[in-house]
Amino acid sequence: MAVHHQLTLELHRLGRIVTCVNRALVTTWGGKGGPTTADQRETLWQQFFTDPSQCWDCRPEKVTESHAGLVDEGMRCYASMIEVYMISATLEHYTRMVDLLARAGHLQEAENIIEVMPCRPHVTVWMALLSACRIHGSVEMGEHIAKVVLELEPENAAVYVLLSNIYAAAGSRHLCENVQRQRKEQGLKEQPGCTWIEVNNEVHTFLVDDQDHPCMIEIHAELKRLLGLLHDVGYVPYTKFVPHGVGEDEKLFHLCHHGEKLTVAFGLINTAPGTPLLVLKNLRVCEDCHLFTKFISKIVWGAIVVRDANGFHHFEDGVCSCMDYW
């Protein structure tokens, strides 16, 4: 019942571009389900911070973010927030700036901000940097940040997961396995990925390698059909974060049984052609599922919207609203 209530809230939230009640909250306009091109988002950002009265009769109030890689523009916005609107930067603001820099590959600059920020760095800001180390394959910095976070939160299982992914991408299978073994020895469990979709007023939930759903035979048949079509249009599975040393067939088997793929396949075989799909996920969508869904949206008529832990992804005609930056 709680899951169904959350799904209903997300459905209502999906169509909301901007909420403005005597204030501006432009988070959804910042690439979270609003304009679907980087140019549209950049234009809105520039218009809002150059002359907000042309957008709304209000001023920026809460943390806003852009995951379109506009580092210079993002820094200008923060400077405007402090110098023009006299808003004091909080820990959350610093976290967003670190995230913006780190995701764009400016890892050292992001760490420098953490070192000089006036408030004590929280685990969240360090995790933002660690996540970026995973994206950009920075093993040395990743190891350093992981130690810092574990000193603050020894039972943070996500640190072990991210560090093992960093080692896997670097081809260090033994280090990847060591980290996974340490996590298990500490009794820490990795948060399971859960994906769900509502079809005909009923919520259907899928986990990785899920075999419990009554339609699993049909789902696997649909996945096999879709993968054949995707192969013909250039889809190549993204195996970077699957541990090296694992057989190629095993890698592909593991990837094609991710919950998001199962959910999308189920949605396609249980809705009329062209019906938009809304898929919800409790974790960040992985690189291969993101790529898979982009290609799916290219061969089926209709939008697929995924709400993951970071925000909305609007897939249509082979393009995602996040511009592959999430």
N, C-alpha and C positions, 0 to 999 in steps of 0.2 A: 504493500500500500504506500509506503514511504517512497519507493522507487517511482511508482506511478505518479505521485504528487510532484516529485522532482521533474519528471518528464513533462508534465503539464506546464510547470513553471518555465521550463526551457522552451517549450513550443510557443508560449506567449512572448518570451523574450526574443525569440528568433527574428521576428519582424521589426523589432525596435531599433531604429537607427540612432536616434539621439533622444535622451530624456532631458528636458530643460524646464525646470520649474524654478525660475529666478536664479538659476545657476547653470553652468555648463559642465557636463560630464561627457567628454568626447572619447571615452575609451573604445566604444564600439566603432566610432568613426576612425579610430587609429588603426584600422586593419582587422577588427574583430567582428566582421559580419556586415560592415557598411559598404562603402565604395569598393568595387572589385578590381580596380587598377591602382598601381602605385602612383600614377600621375594624379588621379582623383584625390587620393589621400593626401599627397603632398600639397596640392592646391588648397585643400581645406585647412591643413595645418598652417600654411602661410597666411591665408586669409584671416583665420581666427586670431593668430598671434600678432598680425600686422594691424588689423582693425576689427576686433571682436564684435563691435557694434553692427558690423555688416552681416554677422551670422546670427547673434542673439544679443539681447540687451542684458548682458551679464558678463561675469569675469570667470577665468579658470579658478577652480576651487580644490578639486581633488587631484590625485595622481593621474596623469595621462601618459600613455605610452604609444610608441610607434615601432612595430617590428618590421619595418620596410627597409632597414639598413640606413636610414637617414641620420647618420651620426652627427654631422655638423648642424643639421636642422634641429635635432633633438637637444643638442647642447645650447643652441641659441634659445630654444623654448624655455629651458631651465633657467638660463640667465635672465630671460624676460620675466619669468615667474618671480624671481627674487628681486630684480632691480626695478621692474616696472610695476608689478602688482604687489610687491612687498610681502610675498608669501615665504615664510621661513621653511627651508628644506628639512624634511623629516627623514627618519631612517628609511621609510618606504620610498621617498624620492631618490635617496642615494642608491637604494637597491635597484630601482628602475634604470638609473644612469649606468650603474655597473653592468646590468643586463644588456643594455643597449650597446655599450662599448664592447663587451665581451663577445656577444653574438656576432658582431661585425669583425671579430678577429683581433681587436685591440686589447689583448689579455693583460699585458703589463700595465697599460693605462688604467684598466679597470681595477687591477690590484692596488695601484697607486691611490685611487680614490678611496678604497677601503682603508688604506693605511693612514690617510690624513683626515677622514671624516670625523667631525667633532663628537659624535655619539658612538657608543661601543658597538662594534659590528655584531649583528645577530647572525645566527646560523643561516637564515634565509639569504642574506647577501653573499655569504661564502658559497652556498649551494648554487646560486646563479652563476658564479664564476666557475665552479666545478662542472656544471652542465655545459658551459661554453668550452671548457678544456676537452670535454668529450667530443663536441662538434668539430673542433679544430685539431684534435689529436695531439694536444700538449701533454705529454706523459710526465715530464719533470714537474711542471706546475700543478698538474692534477694530483700527483703524489703529495706535494706540499699542502695543497688545499685540503685534501682528504684527511691528513694528520691534524690540521687545525680544527676541522669540523668534528672529528672524533674526540678531540680533547674537550670540546664544548658539549657534545652529545654522543657519548660512547655507544649508545644503542640505536644510532641512526643507520638503519639498514640500507637506505637509499645511497649512502656514501659508497658502500661496498659494491652496489650494483653499478653505479657510474664508473667507479675505478676499474671494475672488471671489464666494462665496455671499452674503456680507454685502452686497456691492455689488449683486448681482443682485436680492436682496430689496428693496433700497432704490430700485431702478429706475435705477441708474447703470450703464447698459450699457457705456459707454466705459471706465469705471474697471474694470469686471469683465473686459473684454477686455484691458485693459492689464496687469492682474495675470496673466492666463493667458499673455499673450505673454512677460512677464518670466520666468515659470516655465519656459517652453519655451526661452527664450534662455539660461537657466542650465543647461539640459540636465537638468532635474529632471522625473521622470515621476510622475504621479499613481498611487497604488496602485490597481490595478484591483479592482473589487468582484467577489467570487466567492461564489456560493451553491451549496450542494449538498444532496442528499437521497439516502437509501438506500431503494431499492425492490427487493424480491426479492433481497436480499443483494448488490445491485450499486449502487455509488455513481455518481450522475449529477451533473455539475457544469455550472453555467450562468454566463455572463458577461453584461454589459449588451449588448443588441443581438446576442445569440448567434444564429448561424445554422447552427452546426455539428452540433447534435444530430440524430440520424436521425429523431426524432419531431417535428421542428419544425413541420411542417404541421399535425399534430394539436394541438400545443400552441397555435399561433396561433388555430386554430378554437375551442379551448376558452376561450382568453382573450377572444375576441370574444363568445362566448356569455355568459361570466361578466360582462363589462363591461355587456352589455345588461341583465342581471338586476340588477346593482348600481345602474345608472342608475335603474331603477324603484323602488329602495328608498332613493334619496337620495344616492348616492355622487357627489361632485363632486371630480375630481382636484385634488390640492394642488400648485399650480404656482408657489408663492412663490419657490422657489430656482432656477427655470428662468430664464435670462437674459431680461430684458424686450427687446422688439423682435423676438423670435422669434415666428413665426406660431403661432396657437393650435393648428393641426393638427400642426405640428412639435413643439410642447411635449407634446401628448398622445401622439404617436408615440414620443417619447423616453421618457416616463414608463411607458408600457405595455410597454416592452421591457426594463425593469429585471430583473435576474437573479432577484430574489425572486418576482416575478409569474410568470415563466417556470417557476420551480421549483414553486410552488404549483399552477399549472395542470397541470404534468406529474404531480405527486403525485396530484391528484384523478382524472385519467383512467387512472391505473395502479394504483389501490387500490380496494378495495371501499368502498361508501358507509358512512360512519361511522368509517372507519379514521383514527386520530389521525396527523397528519403531523408529523414533526420536520424542520425546515429549519435548516441551519447557514449562517452568513454571516460573512465575515472582517472586515466593516466595520459601522459603526452603521447600522441599518436607517433608510432615509430616511422623511420624513414621509408621502409619498404611499403608499409600500409598506406602511407601518404602517396607514394609513387603509384601504387596499385590503384588507388581510388581516383587519382588524376586520369589514368589511362581508361578506367571504367567509364568515367564521365565523358570520355571522348567517343566511346562506341555505343553508349546508350543515350536515348533522348530523355533528358530530365536531369535536374540538379540533385546532387548529393551533398548534404550539409552534415559535417561532423563537429560535434562540440566536445573537445578534449579538455585536459586540465589547463591548457594555456588559453583557449578561446575557441572561436568559431573558424571553421574551414569551409568555404563555399566552393565546391567543385562543380565545374561546368565546362563542357567542350574542351577538356584536357588542361584546364587552368584552375589553380586554387587562389582564392582571395588573399591568402597570406604571402603569395609570390614566393613560396618555398622558403619562407623565413619565419620560423615559429619556435 
